[in-house]
Amino acid sequence: MPSNRIGRINEEIQRELSALLRTVKDPRVRGLVSITAVDTSSDLRYAKVYVSVLDKSDVREVVKGLQSAGGYLRRALGQALQLRYTPELTFVADDSIAEGAHILEIIEKLDK
């Protein structure tokens, strides 16, 4: 369980990256892209960023585009946040929304 400080840092990184997504010029990062969660290591060196994309066919391309824009995002994040270390960003596709919709669909079938 992350400490309260790590939780606050995760939320702040998520907020800043969500704002910075609009400035990414990589053509692969298109459509409705949202950051669902950020998981930072305890030493604040690494951050795993979970990304959700509305169009499921573009998920891999969007993640590749974000990985290539990772240097830009890390530099802009370092300027926005006052941390000793700016974490190295790793982007991961998050399919928890689709899984939740699937479970809801199964529950609705059981009700009928």
N, C-alpha and C positions, 0 to 999 in steps of 0.2 A: 504494500500500500504506500503510495507516494506521500511524502510529507506535505504539509500545507504550503510550504514555500514552492516546492516542485509543482504542485497543482496550480498555483497562481502563475508561475512561469509558463506552464503548458498553455493555460488560457490566454496569456498575453501573446505568446508566439502564435497561437491559432488566430487571434484577432488581427495581429499585424500581417500574417501571411494571407489571410482572407482579403485584406485591403490591397496587398501587393499583387495578388493574382490578376487584377485588372490591368496592371502595367506590364505584364509579361508579353513580349512581342513574338514569341515562338508561335508559328501558325498551327502547331499541333495542339496547343492549349486553346481550345475553342468550346463553345457551348456552355452549358450550365455546369461549372466546376465548383465544388464546395469542399472545404476542409472540415471533416467531421470530428477529428480528434488529433491531438499531438501527445506523444509519449516520449519524454526526455529522460536520458540516463541520469543516474544520481550525481554524476560529476559534471553534468551539463555540457558534455563534449559532443553527444550525439542526440539527434531528435528524429523519431520516426513520425512522419506526417501521413495521416490517413486521408485519402482523397476519394470523394464520391462524384461520379459523373452521371448526368441525366441520360445521355445516350450511351448505352452499354457497349455498343460496337466500337466506340472510340477510347475505351478505358486504357488500353495498353499504349496507344499513341499519346494520350494526354500525360500518362505517367512518364513516358520517355521524354516528352517535351519539358515537363517540370524538372526531371533529372538534369537535362541539359541547361536549364535556366537556374539550376541550383546555386551556382556561384553568385549570380546576380541577386537572387533572393536572400542568400546568406549575408551578402555585403549590406543590402538594404535593411535587413533585420538587425544587423550589428549596429547600424547607425540609429535605428529607432529605439532599440533597447539598451539599457545601461547594464550590461552583464560583463563579467570578467572574460568569459569565453562565449563566442557565438557558436552555437552547436552546428555540427555538420548535419545537413538535412538529407533524409532518405524518404522517398515518397513511395507509398504503398496504396494499391487500390483497395477501397473499402466497400464491401458488398453487404454490409449489415442491413442497409435499408431494403435491399432486395430480399434478404433472408426474412426480415420482419414481415414484409408483404406476403411472402410465401406462407409463413406460419399463420398469418391472419386469414389467408385464403383457405387453409386447411381447417381452421377453427370454424369458419363460416360454413364450410361443407358439412362439418359434423353437426352444426346446429340444425341444418335442414334435414 
